[in-house]
Amino acid sequence: MLDRMKNGLDDFFQQADLLLLGLCCTASVYGIFLIYSATRYRGGNRSVVMQSVALGLGILAYILAAQIDLEALLKRWVWIAAFNVTLIVLLLTPLGIGGEEMGNTAWLRFPGIPVSIGPAEIVKITFIILLAGQMAWLREEKHDLKSFPAAMMVAGHTIFLMGLYVAISGDMGNGIVFFFIFVCMAFAAGFALRWFLLLFAGIGGAAYAAWRLDLIPLYQKERFIVVFDHEYDPLGRGWQQRRSMLALGSGGFFGQGYMQGTQTQSLSQESLPWRHTDFIFSVCGEELGLLGCIAVMLLLLAIIIRILIVARNAVTPFHCNVCVGVAAMLMFQTIINIGMCLFVMPVIGITLPFFSYGGSSLLTLFAAMGIVAGIKMRSTSTIRRPPPSILR
């Protein structure tokens, strides 16, 4: 048994994507240092300890996920789909938790587990696998990525899961992540551009009608209004982002110094909010300056590029689609979170991958990276087929 485990680990370290693992670990350790500084004013190191434990478990999840046979897993697609729906519906039970300040119920807390779990973090991964399988099936079995029924099949899957999640949790931010993943995967797979034009036209029209008919809650509308008018409700909806901009601006090029940030280290309730989660990038800007922020962006960019390189060399369109979905998830969350901190995007509760505090988020991110690593391992020993059209 021990010999088998040793041989398996030897094979892993010989074939796995250690560069990707190294980039993810570097980003996570960087994030832990930022979290320590961002929570130091409260006293205690619970957040740092929990994030460090999540990092250790994440590395283990990376190794285990790399061993998963995605084709064999996809054969149980009905069970995966049922799992996705069940995990989201659990938010309606007493296990679901949220808060007035968050405006949603997007977390689960199981008895005996000291941390809450975000179902969206898990479902994003299984959703990517299912959607990639759908697209590969349409491409290889039906030879059809151009027709309206084919477009409606994958769009319907996305709209159903996204709608179910948003309706139950009220978490529009992660709901939009599902949509962005779908758009990137469908574009990379080679769906006809006319369906994208029709989709965006329909969404634009529906959003305009919902806005005009007051079908969107006022607090959500105000999150968008304040982005276009920074003077709108500066002490209310715009307060968080104004504090964020102040922190970023005060850091200058080199920053005020690690653990020296005026707002980051302040005990005042009027200082930077959610500094270890949503606004960790602002903490970095205040204490480490523009150089620290550039380092954050370069690390995340390197991870995304590495995933896309694996996608380009994938052995099947299915594997390529999975990698594109994972890259899209990271890309969108990064753009939105940094945009929130820069006051050019609305605050929708999207954290910065690998850097923001969140044990379940970090664990599932490493699992997703492990799946990408497993795809790379298989690409070295299997006859390659053409990747989806946009990556050829």
LINCORGI-V306969 format. One record per residue. N is the residue number from 1. SS is DSSP state (H for helix, E for strand, L for the rest). PSI is psi in whole degrees, 0 to 359 (none if undefined). D_CENTER is the distance of its C-alpha to the mean C-alpha in Angstrom with 2 decimals. Layout:
n & ss & psi & d_center
N & SS & PSI & D_CENTER
N & SS & PSI & D_CENTER
This chain:
n & ss & psi & d_center
1 & L & 311 & 36.31
2 & H & 321 & 35.61
3 & H & 321 & 36.70
4 & H & 318 & 34.34
5 & H & 319 & 31.37
6 & H & 316 & 32.59
7 & H & 321 & 32.98
8 & H & 318 & 29.50
9 & H & 321 & 28.04
10 & H & 315 & 30.39
11 & H & 320 & 29.18
12 & H & 310 & 25.53
13 & H & 340 & 26.25
14 & H & 328 & 28.41
15 & H & 337 & 26.06
16 & L & 165 & 22.45
17 & L & 86 & 20.32
18 & H & 334 & 21.22
19 & H & 315 & 20.20
20 & H & 316 & 16.53
21 & H & 317 & 17.00
22 & H & 319 & 18.87
23 & H & 317 & 16.35
24 & H & 319 & 13.61
25 & H & 319 & 16.40
26 & H & 314 & 17.63
27 & H & 319 & 14.45
28 & H & 318 & 14.22
29 & H & 318 & 17.94
30 & H & 315 & 17.79
31 & H & 321 & 15.32
32 & H & 319 & 17.78
33 & H & 319 & 20.60
34 & H & 319 & 19.03
35 & H & 320 & 18.34
36 & H & 314 & 21.97
37 & H & 321 & 23.30
38 & H & 338 & 21.32
39 & H & 1 & 22.65
40 & H & 327 & 26.05
41 & H & 338 & 27.79
42 & H & 343 & 27.31
43 & L & 147 & 29.03
44 & L & 157 & 27.94
45 & L & 25 & 25.26
46 & H & 315 & 23.46
47 & H & 319 & 19.97
48 & H & 318 & 20.62
49 & H & 314 & 22.12
50 & H & 320 & 19.34
51 & H & 324 & 16.68
52 & H & 319 & 19.19
53 & H & 317 & 19.79
54 & H & 324 & 16.11
55 & H & 315 & 16.20
56 & H & 315 & 19.38
57 & H & 327 & 18.15
58 & H & 320 & 15.02
59 & H & 319 & 17.53
60 & H & 318 & 19.51
61 & H & 324 & 16.65
62 & H & 312 & 16.11
63 & H & 316 & 19.85
64 & H & 318 & 20.12
65 & H & 331 & 17.31
66 & L & 341 & 19.04
67 & L & 353 & 22.10
68 & L & 132 & 20.79
69 & L & 102 & 22.76
70 & H & 325 & 20.37
71 & H & 317 & 23.44
72 & H & 321 & 25.04
73 & H & 321 & 21.98
74 & H & 336 & 21.79
75 & L & 340 & 25.43
76 & L & 39 & 24.39
77 & H & 329 & 22.16
78 & H & 318 & 24.02
79 & H & 323 & 23.13
80 & H & 317 & 19.42
81 & H & 318 & 19.55
82 & H & 322 & 21.63
83 & H & 316 & 19.25
84 & H & 312 & 16.38
85 & H & 316 & 18.90
86 & H & 316 & 20.45
87 & H & 323 & 17.41
88 & H & 317 & 16.69
89 & H & 333 & 20.45
90 & H & 340 & 20.75
91 & H & 340 & 19.38
92 & H & 347 & 22.83
93 & L & 174 & 24.65
94 & L & 348 & 25.64
95 & L & 337 & 22.67
96 & E & 135 & 20.38
97 & E & 156 & 20.15
98 & E & 216 & 19.20
99 & E & 156 & 21.31
100 & L & 321 & 23.15
101 & L & 336 & 21.47
102 & L & 338 & 17.99
103 & L & 16 & 19.51
104 & E & 170 & 17.69
105 & E & 86 & 17.88
106 & E & 17 & 14.40
107 & E & 153 & 15.26
108 & E & 138 & 17.67
109 & L & 114 & 20.25
110 & L & 141 & 22.43
111 & L & 134 & 25.90
112 & L & 350 & 26.36
113 & L & 120 & 22.73
114 & L & 354 & 22.47
115 & L & 155 & 18.77
116 & L & 156 & 16.89
117 & E & 131 & 14.23
118 & L & 110 & 11.43
119 & H & 326 & 12.11
120 & H & 325 & 9.05
121 & H & 322 & 7.09
122 & H & 315 & 10.06
123 & H & 331 & 10.83
124 & H & 319 & 7.86
125 & H & 311 & 9.46
126 & H & 327 & 12.91
127 & H & 316 & 12.44
128 & H & 316 & 11.68
129 & H & 314 & 14.77
130 & H & 315 & 16.88
131 & H & 320 & 16.25
132 & H & 321 & 16.98
133 & H & 319 & 20.03
134 & H & 312 & 21.19
135 & H & 320 & 21.11
136 & H & 322 & 22.88
137 & H & 315 & 25.43
138 & H & 324 & 26.18
139 & H & 315 & 26.64
140 & H & 325 & 28.70
141 & L & 317 & 30.54
142 & L & 345 & 31.02
143 & L & 45 & 30.92
144 & L & 104 & 29.52
145 & L & 5 & 26.56
146 & L & 338 & 28.64
147 & L & 162 & 30.06
148 & H & 316 & 29.12
149 & H & 322 & 28.91
150 & H & 316 & 26.41
151 & H & 321 & 24.17
152 & H & 330 & 24.64
153 & H & 310 & 23.79
154 & H & 324 & 20.19
155 & H & 321 & 19.81
156 & H & 319 & 21.39
157 & H & 313 & 19.06
158 & H & 312 & 16.04
159 & H & 321 & 18.02
160 & H & 309 & 19.25
161 & H & 317 & 16.04
162 & H & 314 & 14.40
163 & H & 318 & 17.81
164 & H & 314 & 18.33
165 & H & 313 & 15.17
166 & H & 319 & 15.86
167 & H & 321 & 19.56
168 & H & 316 & 19.33
169 & H & 331 & 16.74
170 & L & 9 & 17.24
171 & L & 91 & 13.57
172 & H & 329 & 13.45
173 & H & 303 & 10.22
174 & H & 333 & 7.99
175 & H & 319 & 10.94
176 & H & 329 & 10.64
177 & H & 317 & 7.18
178 & H & 316 & 9.33
179 & H & 317 & 12.03
180 & H & 322 & 10.59
181 & H & 314 & 9.64
182 & H & 314 & 13.21
183 & H & 313 & 14.81
184 & H & 317 & 13.78
185 & H & 318 & 14.77
186 & H & 320 & 17.91
187 & H & 315 & 18.90
188 & H & 326 & 18.64
189 & H & 336 & 20.54
190 & L & 24 & 23.31
191 & L & 151 & 23.59
192 & L & 137 & 26.30
193 & H & 333 & 25.52
194 & H & 329 & 27.69
195 & H & 329 & 25.28
196 & H & 318 & 22.55
197 & H & 317 & 25.23
198 & H & 319 & 26.24
199 & H & 310 & 22.75
200 & H & 326 & 22.07
201 & H & 317 & 25.64
202 & H & 317 & 25.30
203 & H & 318 & 22.14
204 & H & 316 & 23.83
205 & H & 318 & 26.98
206 & H & 319 & 25.47
207 & H & 319 & 23.54
208 & H & 316 & 26.81
209 & H & 316 & 28.84
210 & H & 322 & 26.62
211 & H & 313 & 26.80
212 & H & 328 & 30.56
213 & L & 6 & 31.27
214 & L & 38 & 29.41
215 & L & 348 & 27.23
216 & L & 131 & 24.22
217 & L & 145 & 24.56
218 & H & 320 & 26.03
219 & H & 329 & 23.45
220 & H & 322 & 20.70
221 & H & 321 & 23.17
222 & H & 330 & 23.97
223 & H & 328 & 20.43
224 & H & 320 & 20.92
225 & H & 317 & 24.61
226 & H & 336 & 24.18
227 & H & 324 & 22.06
228 & H & 340 & 25.08
229 & L & 94 & 27.66
230 & L & 346 & 26.95
231 & L & 356 & 30.22
232 & L & 120 & 29.29
233 & L & 58 & 29.26
234 & L & 336 & 28.73
235 & L & 1 & 29.33
236 & L & 259 & 27.12
237 & L & 331 & 23.99
238 & L & 358 & 24.18
239 & H & 314 & 24.95
240 & H & 313 & 21.54
241 & H & 332 & 20.81
242 & H & 320 & 24.44
243 & H & 323 & 24.22
244 & H & 315 & 21.14
245 & H & 323 & 23.15
246 & H & 318 & 26.11
247 & H & 314 & 24.33
248 & H & 317 & 23.03
249 & H & 325 & 26.47
250 & H & 345 & 28.42
251 & H & 335 & 26.82
252 & L & 212 & 28.39
253 & L & 319 & 28.16
254 & L & 350 & 28.51
255 & L & 170 & 27.38
256 & L & 351 & 29.48
257 & L & 142 & 29.00
258 & L & 129 & 26.79
259 & L & 24 & 27.34
260 & L & 4 & 29.55
261 & L & 134 & 27.41
262 & L & 310 & 29.44
263 & L & 321 & 26.78
264 & L & 323 & 24.57
265 & L & 2 & 27.66
266 & L & 143 & 29.23
267 & L & 353 & 30.13
268 & L & 142 & 30.50
269 & L & 342 & 28.59
270 & L & 0 & 28.72
271 & L & 188 & 26.62
272 & L & 123 & 22.96
273 & L & 162 & 20.97
274 & L & 44 & 17.84
275 & L & 340 & 18.36
276 & L & 357 & 16.52
277 & L & 268 & 13.26
278 & L & 325 & 12.65
279 & L & 34 & 15.33
280 & H & 329 & 15.16
281 & H & 325 & 15.37
282 & H & 324 & 18.60
283 & H & 315 & 19.93
284 & H & 316 & 19.56
285 & H & 321 & 21.36
286 & H & 317 & 24.10
287 & H & 329 & 24.92
288 & H & 357 & 24.19
289 & H & 192 & 24.61
290 & H & 324 & 23.58
291 & H & 316 & 23.92
292 & H & 321 & 21.36
293 & H & 321 & 18.84
294 & H & 320 & 19.68
295 & H & 318 & 19.12
296 & H & 311 & 15.54
297 & H & 322 & 14.87
298 & H & 321 & 16.93
299 & H & 313 & 15.17
300 & H & 321 & 11.72
301 & H & 319 & 13.80
302 & H & 321 & 15.70
303 & H & 314 & 12.86
304 & H & 316 & 11.77
305 & H & 319 & 15.54
306 & H & 319 & 16.24
307 & H & 319 & 13.99
308 & H & 329 & 15.77
309 & H & 318 & 19.04
310 & H & 320 & 18.54
311 & H & 317 & 17.88
312 & H & 327 & 21.09
313 & L & 10 & 23.05
314 & L & 152 & 21.85
315 & L & 337 & 24.83
316 & L & 158 & 24.01
317 & H & 325 & 22.27
318 & H & 310 & 20.33
319 & H & 319 & 18.94
320 & H & 316 & 18.25
321 & H & 321 & 16.36
322 & H & 313 & 14.07
323 & H & 318 & 13.37
324 & H & 319 & 12.91
325 & H & 317 & 10.30
326 & H & 316 & 8.22
327 & H & 319 & 9.13
328 & H & 319 & 8.40
329 & H & 311 & 4.70
330 & H & 317 & 4.97
331 & H & 311 & 7.87
332 & H & 315 & 7.19
333 & H & 323 & 5.03
334 & H & 312 & 7.84
335 & H & 314 & 10.46
336 & H & 314 & 10.10
337 & H & 312 & 10.11
338 & H & 323 & 12.94
339 & H & 322 & 14.54
340 & H & 314 & 14.75
341 & H & 330 & 16.48
342 & L & 2 & 18.72
343 & L & 33 & 19.70
344 & L & 358 & 18.93
345 & L & 150 & 16.08
346 & L & 154 & 16.44
347 & L & 108 & 15.13
348 & L & 21 & 12.78
349 & L & 28 & 11.19
350 & L & 124 & 7.76
351 & L & 166 & 7.72
352 & L & 119 & 7.87
353 & L & 136 & 6.19
354 & L & 340 & 9.39
355 & L & 317 & 11.51
356 & L & 152 & 11.13
357 & L & 138 & 13.04
358 & L & 104 & 11.73
359 & H & 313 & 13.22
360 & H & 325 & 11.54
361 & H & 314 & 8.00
362 & H & 319 & 9.72
363 & H & 314 & 11.71
364 & H & 328 & 9.34
365 & H & 316 & 7.58
366 & H & 325 & 11.28
367 & H & 318 & 12.19
368 & H & 319 & 10.05
369 & H & 325 & 11.69
370 & H & 321 & 14.89
371 & H & 318 & 14.84
372 & H & 318 & 14.73
373 & H & 321 & 17.50
374 & H & 323 & 19.46
375 & H & 319 & 19.44
376 & H & 319 & 20.84
377 & H & 319 & 23.43
378 & H & 339 & 24.66
379 & H & 345 & 24.92
380 & L & 349 & 27.74
381 & L & 9 & 29.96
382 & L & 144 & 29.64
383 & L & 129 & 31.28
384 & L & 143 & 28.83
385 & L & 162 & 28.50
386 & L & 135 & 27.46
387 & L & 170 & 23.74
388 & L & 157 & 22.69
389 & H & 318 & 24.70
390 & H & 339 & 22.46
391 & H & 2 & 22.00
392 & L & none & 25.72
